[in-house]
Every structure is written in C-alpha cells, then in structure tokens.
Amino acid sequence: MRIRRILTAVIATAALAGLGLTGAAAATAATTPTAATVAAPTPGECERGGGMVDWETNLCMGGMHHGRMVD
C-alpha cells in the first residue's frame, strides 16, 4: 500500500514538472524574434553570416540570412 502511494506521488510530481518545463519553453519561443521583425541585413552582415548577395534579386543567398532582402 505504501509503495503505491509513493509511486503515485512520484508520477504526479513528474507530470507537474513536465508541464512546468513545457510552459517555460512556450514562453521562450513566444519571445524569439521572427524574420519579419528583424531588420534586413547589410551586404557585410550577409557575407559574415556565410552567404553571398545576389544583386539581381537583392537577396542574401546562403548562410544564416538566406532568402532575406539585403538593405
């Protein structure tokens, strides 16, 4: 009988802790800026990020700014 109560308490604690971690992750994800809210990179930032500027389309191709308009 005592083992059942202890096991139930451990499972309940683990479930509540999991919900707390999930809530923290959701709050962090909500505050992460998206590509739409970040300013367009300069040509130098595009190249430092590992990309190349495609001057015909004015886009950064490759790297961490891939597909974003170059300012």
Residue pairs with C-beta under 8 A, 6 or more apart in sequence:
35 68
39 71
40 68
40 69
40 70
40 71
41 49
41 60
41 65
41 68
41 70
41 71
42 70
42 71
43 53
43 70
45 65
46 52
46 53
46 60
46 63
46 65
46 68
46 70
47 53
47 63
49 60
49 63
49 64
49 65
50 62
50 63
50 64
51 60
51 61
51 62
51 63
51 64
51 65
51 66
52 60
52 61
52 62
52 63
53 59
53 60
53 61
53 70
54 60
54 61
58 69
58 70
59 67
59 68
59 69
59 70
60 66
60 67
60 68
60 69
60 70
61 67
